[in-house]
Amino acid sequence: PNVFTPNGDGYNDTFTPFYSGVSNPVSDFDNTSCPRFVLDVDFKVFNRSGVKVFDLDKKKEKGILINWDGRTNYGKELPAGIYYYIAEVKFDVLDAAKRNQTYKGWVQLFK
């Protein structure tokens, strides 16, 4: 899903690329539904002007899960709109050509 509504109602409050179908994807996430062989994820979000507004902080966030709540790294709520992301994923695979993959896309933040 590429649309989310961070309004605190407990539904669709975060942008979570790996969604397990539970009512609260953050606390009730089923790790068995996560793709295997993912070693690392570097996730960045940019506004329409190309300014980076969020970067997954590896010191705070452990693991590979992305649960962006529509705020900057400093906790400031971002306005509704379209944001673009880049996720650089490192896989544990034998084929070196498939080890590092880059995924780009957009997400819409509704308020």
Secondary structure in CASP SS format (residue, H / E / C, confidence):
PFRMAT SS
TARGET T0000
AUTHOR 0000-0000-0000
METHOD secondary structure of the structure
MODEL  1
P C 1.00
N C 1.00
V E 1.00
F E 1.00
T C 1.00
P C 1.00
N C 1.00
G C 1.00
D C 1.00
G C 1.00
Y C 1.00
N C 1.00
D C 1.00
T C 1.00
F E 1.00
T C 1.00
P C 1.00
F C 1.00
Y C 1.00
S C 1.00
G C 1.00
V C 1.00
S C 1.00
N C 1.00
P C 1.00
V C 1.00
S C 1.00
D C 1.00
F C 1.00
D C 1.00
N H 1.00
T H 1.00
S H 1.00
C C 1.00
P C 1.00
R C 1.00
F C 1.00
V E 1.00
L E 1.00
D E 1.00
V E 1.00
D E 1.00
F E 1.00
K E 1.00
V E 1.00
F E 1.00
N C 1.00
R C 1.00
S C 1.00
G C 1.00
V C 1.00
K E 1.00
V E 1.00
F E 1.00
D E 1.00
L C 1.00
D C 1.00
K C 1.00
K C 1.00
K C 1.00
E C 1.00
K C 1.00
G C 1.00
I C 1.00
L C 1.00
I C 1.00
N C 1.00
W E 1.00
D C 1.00
G C 1.00
R E 1.00
T C 1.00
N C 1.00
Y C 1.00
G C 1.00
K C 1.00
E E 1.00
L C 1.00
P C 1.00
A C 1.00
G E 1.00
I E 1.00
Y E 1.00
Y E 1.00
Y E 1.00
I E 1.00
A E 1.00
E E 1.00
V E 1.00
K E 1.00
F E 1.00
D C 1.00
V C 1.00
L C 1.00
D C 1.00
A H 1.00
A H 1.00
K H 1.00
R C 1.00
N E 1.00
Q E 1.00
T E 1.00
Y E 1.00
K E 1.00
G E 1.00
W E 1.00
V E 1.00
Q E 1.00
L E 1.00
F C 1.00
K C 1.00
END
